[in-house]
Amino acid sequence: MRGRAPAALSAEASALGLKDASLLRVSSFVGGKFVARTGSAESSADGGENDDNEDIVVVNPADGSVVARVQNARFREVQDAIDAAAHSQPAWAAKSPAERSAVLRQWHDLIKAHEEDLARIMTLENGKPLSESLGEIRYGASYVQWYAEESLRMYGEWVASGPQSRALIIRQPVGVCAAITPWNFPCAMITRKVAPALAAGCSMVVKPSELTPLSALALAELASRAGLDAGLFSVVAVSTQSAPSIGKLFCTSPLIRKISFTGSTAVGEKLLELCAPDVKRVSMELGGLAAFVVCDDADLDSAVSALLANKFRGGGQTCVCTNRVYAQSGIYDAFVERLAARVQSDIKLQPGLEPLPEGVRQAVGPLISDSAVDKVERHVKNAKELGGRVLVGGERATDLGAQFFQPTVIRDCSEEMLFAREETFGPVAGVMRFDTDAEVVARVNAVPFGLANYVFTQNIGRAMRISEALESGMVGVNDAAISDARMPFGGIKKSGMGREGASHGLHEYTNLKYVLLGNLGAPLNPPHDTTPAVHTRYAALDSAQVTGCSRSSIVPRSEPLTARTADLTLNIRSLQSRNTLLELTIRRWAMNAKREREMKGAVEKREESERRGEQEEREQEERERERGRGREGLIGRGAAKAQEGARDGFGKLDSEEERDGGGRDQFNWEAVKEDKYRQNYLGHSVMVPAGRGGGSRKLTREDGAQRAESEDPLWYTRAAPSNTPPGGDGGMQSDAQERHDSGEKALKRVESRRKDDIAVTLAGGVKKNSRRETEKSRRELRLQRVRAGIQEAKRVEEFGTEQRHIARE
């Protein structure tokens, strides 16, 4: 069967709705061109006839229609692709990283420019919704862009391994690589393998899935337009029957240095076995069986939304989609009810090219083949037989097509069910119950796979504990969209080895090489030595450099040491000088530390002394207040007697009646000091005590007659000497004299008291910032108060004398 003419291909492309008809390619891309089919069978390298000569029929999973017929690559054509890759790789590796980066950038730009056609081709051959296909094209292009930039950062290392040696650690391209990619991501699985290989300087031969070869051939067409050298990137389309022999050729060819495979664990194990004899480098991304853990403190709406996007994307046919759902007992019923409700309301089962209806958030397309539908149906039946209860779906959607299966939710599931032990690769979510974190971690880790897991909790500590305990290469916490070109993608255990994405994906296509540069000679740095001989020698060397003389002319011919030995001696002295400098530096640090400790100790002592002084001052003041309160009564009684004596001469003292037995009346020094009574006296009036109510009142001439019979002797005034109190002059004079003598004696006793007691009584509580200033102020205040007291006592005596004279008159 011969290949179709370009005009026929253009018509087919137009019928498929492609804007650029040249993107629809139906033959392998080998050595920089799409090879034409010869029409006759050729012998394979092992002497047998190659697989059948029939074309690879690409079928639309939605309706079973034929999208295109692709030429099945012959064994010889695959070998030609390997030879072309080996021939072109050295020249590509010799290019600068910037040149390789420019080609990759151009390839990325072309992918973005034709993303709609590429997405349409993907939906036609894979069946996924058009929106998902467009998202994958952009996701795949991001790997090309990332590695176009990462190629500029393929750094090495430099190590000073010895005094006269240096070590270089460099990265070099592995060489020719081969990749085998799956059908579930026809674009992204190719770009994230080819882009890092080309960025590192390798060449690549790709065998895409026989179910989706059109996307790979379209990418090869765009790479050729970007200016990629012929032979660096080849795509060989091989039928299902020919795939085992081509896989064996990849693994056993001495030209191929690395194999990258994404697919089932069973196929990966066979490829590893074939690569073992040559110890060929491999990268494997195999089965997943991912777990989705929902803790009782999780945001249930957020968890349900993430599960829908993760589980039903691509119809559940992805390696990182959830296969086991675990919900904690406390929220189990609420979670499964919300999940079932959201599956019914948010998801629409439909062909991939149909537009998404309004109100529907997510579309699910057909499964890739009839065998895929049979497996999903078998898993659902097994779950029902073992006690699972189907809440939503659970059957084929025959009204849409033979390869459609309803999105399904099953509750009350257990690990005995098939879906908990092998990948379903379909739109089925079986939910299991767990009680504790330790329990669910043990159950998740019980399987031999470890690609990706997901944890939903609002407790960051819980999230860290669970994610670190889970045995998988990737963990999504409160998010199930983990794929990113900037992040390392890969698993552990039977889920594979190696990483794709990030800088680690670039390193997968490089070999580390350690290069030692030895016997480089002594360092040229002058030593830091102050020895006179050394100083003189290097001063001469410096002058020689200035004048242009050679160094050998400076060394005397009679010198017994060679120039190299002398340099070694100087280097030793330089090291000694550096050690001395280090010692001085350490001593300086020690002295500074000691000085700092001493200063700190002095500050602490000063603060302690101040605190002790303040405490002593407070105690002294307390004692003085106690002594003042003890003598207060005595002073008050003396002052009262002085007040009574002075009352005969002039009523200028403010007297308070004794309270509860008295002994507490005090001399009114402030009234005396302000001389209010003297002013009243000069105004020809006398202030007479008003009694218990406090204060005083004026006594006039008119009051004299009315007060004649009063017991108060101070009713008289200076202007009315004739108003004599009862009892006559002699009695008055005798009483006045007696009271005056008693007051004078009391004042003398007050003056004889210790100055400290008087000061505390009159000015108690005076405080200053400094003890010295406080003591000085106290002494001055004491003297002032004593002088004032003496002066006022004299005035009282004079007033009393004047009153006696007035009385006589």
Secondary structure, DSSP 8 states (H G I E B T S, - for coil): -----HHHHHHHHHHTT-S-GGG---S-EETTEE----SS--B-TTSSB-S----EEEE-TTT--EEEEE----HHHHHHHHHHHHHHHHHHHHS-HHHHHHHHHHHHHHHHHTHHHHHHHHHHHH---HHHHHHHHHHHHHHHHHHHHHGGG---EEEEEETTEEEEEEEEE--EEEEE--SSSTTHHHHHHHHHHHHHT-EEEEE--TTSHHHHHHHHHHHHHTT--TTSEEE----TTTHHHHHHHHHH-TTEEEEEEES-HHHHHHHHHHHTTTT-EEEEE----EEEEE-TTS-HHHHHHHHHHHHSGGGG-STTSEEEEEEEGGGHHHHHHHHHHHHHHHEEE--TTS---TT--EEE---SSHHHHHHHHHHHHHHHHTT-EEEE--SB-TTT-TT-B--EEEES--TTSGGGTS---SSEEEEEEE--HHHHHHHHHTSSEESEEEEE-S-HHHHHHHHHHS-SSEEEES------TTS-B--EETTEES-BSHHHHHHTTEEEEEEEE--------------HHHHHHHHHHHHHHHHT--GGGTS-TT-SS-HHHHHHHHHHHHHHHHHHHHHHHHHHHHHHHHHHHHHHHHHHHHHHHHHHHHHHHHHHHHHHHHHHHHHHHHHHHHHHHHHHHHHHH---S-----STT-------HHHHHHTHHHHHHHTT-EEEE--TT-SEEEE-THHHHHTTT-S-TT---TT-TT---TTHHHHHHHHHHHHHHHHHHHHHHHHHS-HHHHHHHHHTT---SSHHHHHHHHHHHHHHHHHHHHHHHHHHHHHHHHHHHHHH-
